[in-house]
Structures are given as C-alpha cells and as structure tokens.
Amino acid sequence: LEPNHQLSRWILATVLTEMRRYDEAIAICEKWLQDEPNSQMAIRDAGFAYAKAGRRDKAEEMIARYRDFAKTEWVPTARIAAIYGALGEKDKAFAELEKALEARDWEMHRISVDIYMRPLRDDPRFKAILKRVNLPE
C-alpha cells in the first residue's frame, strides 16, 4: 500500500473510522493534511473522524477550514454537512445539504450510499432530499 497515495489514504482513513479506530484514522488524516494542507478530501475525512471520536473542537476547526477555502474556491457543502452530521448537529447538516442542492453540488448524486451521510439517514429530511434529487431510499 502506497502510504502517500490520496486514494489509499482516503480508503484507509474511512475504513479505520468505520471500525471505530479513530486515533489511527486521525493520524492518517493529520499526516495527509501535513503533506497536502489544501486537500478538501483530507479536511472532510479528518473532520468526520474527529467528530466520531468526540473531538468537537478539532471537527469544528475542519469546518472553519472549509469556510476559509470557500472564500476563494468552490467547496462542496455536502462535505461540511457530513462533518455536522457526525457531530450530531443535524439541523446544521441539513442546512448545508440545502445549500448543496441549490449549488448543484456534484457530491449529491451519491448521498444515498455515501458513508459520510450515514448519521443523517434516519431523519425524514434525508428521505425528502433523496426524493428531490431523484435517488432511491
């Protein structure tokens, strides 16, 4: 496994987070961010892992980084929604998903299967969004 390959880092961090091996996932994300500080995928994965690990301050720091990026480049707000969802901040997550719908965020096409959306799937608002984008439940 090539340790510095973006796809390898993404998959490994995601799998470790799903296995609740948060410290390992966070270590991968922190190294990834050290090597690629502008990687939006790394920011999302770090924010999600921090949130799942109960490290709210660090998860919110990743959201703040996204907000800073949004001043100069396009940020898929579905990624911000994912972090809010992992934090249990469902109202904020759905507000970001609404922005994603308005912006025609390309990540919305896969929210029905996106692992990062799992914390939101039991909410009726999620099912309503799936209908709006013509995706199955």
Secondary structure, DSSP 8 states (H G I E B T S, - for coil): --TT-HHHHHHHHHHHHHTT-HHHHHHHHHHHHHH-TT-HHHHHHHHHHHHHTT-HHHHHHHHHHHHHHTTTS---HHHHHHHHHHHT-HHHHHHHHHHHHHHT-GGGGGTTT-GGGGGGTTSHHHHHHHHHTT---
